[in-house]
């Protein structure tokens, strides 16, 4: 799946399952089904890392899950972005721009919620390490993150 990377994607943030913040303590931004369907069909499910930007805000490190979330037995594929930054408010309806740079691991099931949370925390640490590398830092400055005027929502 690495041949698809870096993968640039933009879409509106929609309400997901409401599990990220509540059950996992790890808020995620979800893309609509249309955006999920625009991903390459042969892009492997799994955990990825890259850069994310809400509206015309700052660009932050992110971890992204593409897949079926076997722990939750989803029937629809989802793309969930965890931005490694604390936001004061949720940003439903805003435009989220992401660049997926690399893959951390493939999707797998977990025996418990604790094991899942622990794995996500490790994924976040791995993403932080990878994104500090000079070859990854340069994508943070990509013009893709500067939305043209009139493209922002709610402003």
C-alpha positions in Angstrom: 0.0 0.0 0.0 3.0 2.3 0.3 2.8 3.1 -3.4 -0.3 5.2 -2.6 1.7 7.3 -0.1 1.9 10.2 0.5 -1.9 10.2 0.2 -3.6 13.6 0.2 -7.3 13.8 1.3 -9.7 16.5 2.3 -13.3 16.3 3.5 -15.9 17.4 6.0 -15.8 16.1 9.5 -18.9 14.1 10.4 -20.2 12.5 13.5 -18.8 9.0 14.0 -19.7 6.3 16.4 -19.0 8.5 19.4 -16.6 6.0 20.9 -13.2 7.7 20.4 -13.7 10.3 23.1 -16.0 8.5 25.4 -14.7 4.9 25.6 -11.1 5.4 24.5 -10.3 8.9 25.7 -8.8 9.4 22.2 -11.0 11.7 20.2 -11.1 11.1 16.4 -12.4 13.0 13.5 -14.4 11.0 11.0 -14.8 11.4 7.3 -18.1 10.8 5.4 -18.7 7.6 3.5 -18.1 9.4 0.2 -14.6 10.4 1.4 -13.9 6.9 2.7 -15.0 5.5 -0.6 -12.5 7.8 -2.4 -9.5 6.1 -0.9 -7.7 3.6 -3.1 -9.6 0.3 -2.8 -6.3 -1.7 -2.4 -4.9 0.6 0.3 -4.4 -1.8 3.2 -6.5 -1.4 6.4 -4.3 -0.4 9.3 -2.8 2.4 11.3 -1.1 5.2 9.5 0.6 8.5 10.5 0.8 11.9 8.9 -0.2 15.5 9.1 -3.6 17.0 9.6 -5.2 20.5 9.5 -8.7 21.7 10.5 -9.9 24.5 8.3 -7.1 26.9 7.9 -5.7 26.2 11.3 -2.3 24.9 12.3 -0.9 21.6 10.9 -0.5 18.9 13.6 0.8 15.4 13.8 -1.9 12.7 13.4 -2.6 9.0 13.6 -5.2 7.5 11.3 -7.1 4.3 11.4 -8.4 2.8 8.1 -10.6 -0.2 8.4 -13.3 -2.2 10.0 -12.4 -1.8 13.7 -12.6 -5.5 14.4 -12.8 -4.9 18.1 -16.2 -3.1 17.4 -17.2 -5.4 14.5 -18.1 -2.5 12.2 -19.9 -3.4 9.0 -18.8 -0.2 7.2 -15.2 0.7 6.6 -14.2 3.9 8.4 -11.3 6.4 8.3 -10.7 8.0 11.7 -8.1 10.6 12.3 -6.7 11.3 15.8 -5.0 14.7 15.7 -2.2 14.8 18.3 -3.3 18.2 19.7 -5.9 19.3 22.3 -8.8 21.2 20.7 -11.1 23.2 23.0 -14.2 22.5 20.8 -15.3 19.8 18.4 -15.1 20.7 14.8 -18.0 18.8 13.1 -18.7 20.4 9.7 -15.2 21.8 9.4 -12.9 20.8 6.5 -10.2 18.3 7.6 -7.1 18.1 5.3 -4.8 15.2 5.9 -1.6 13.8 4.3 -1.0 10.2 5.1 2.8 9.5 5.0 3.5 6.1 6.4 2.0 2.9 7.9 2.6 1.8 11.5 0.9 -1.6 11.6 -2.0 -3.6 10.0 -5.4 -3.7 11.6 -5.9 -6.3 14.3 -8.4 -7.3 16.9 -7.8 -6.9 20.7 -8.9 -9.1 23.6 -9.9 -6.1 25.7 -10.6 -2.4 25.6 -7.4 -1.9 27.7 -5.3 -3.7 25.1 -6.8 -1.6 22.4 -6.1 1.7 24.3 -2.6 0.6 25.0 -1.9 -0.2 21.3 -3.3 3.2 20.3 -1.0 5.0 22.8 1.9 3.1 21.3 0.8 4.1 17.8 0.7 7.7 18.8 4.2 7.6 20.2 5.5 5.9 17.0 3.8 8.5 14.9 5.4 11.3 16.9 8.8 9.7 16.4 8.3 9.2 12.6 7.0 12.7 12.0 10.0 14.3 13.6 12.2 12.9 10.8 13.3 15.6 8.3 11.8 13.9 5.3 8.4 13.8 7.0 8.6 17.4 8.5 8.8 18.9 5.0 5.3 17.7 4.1 4.0 19.7 7.1 4.6 22.8 5.1 2.8 21.5 2.0 0.6 24.1 0.1 -2.2 21.5 0.3 -2.8 22.7 3.8 -3.6 26.2 2.7 -7.3 26.2 1.7 -8.2 28.6 -1.0 -10.4 31.5 0.2 -14.0 30.5 0.2 -13.3 26.8 0.8 -13.5 27.0 4.6 -16.7 26.1 6.4 -18.3 28.1 9.3 -16.1 31.1 8.9 
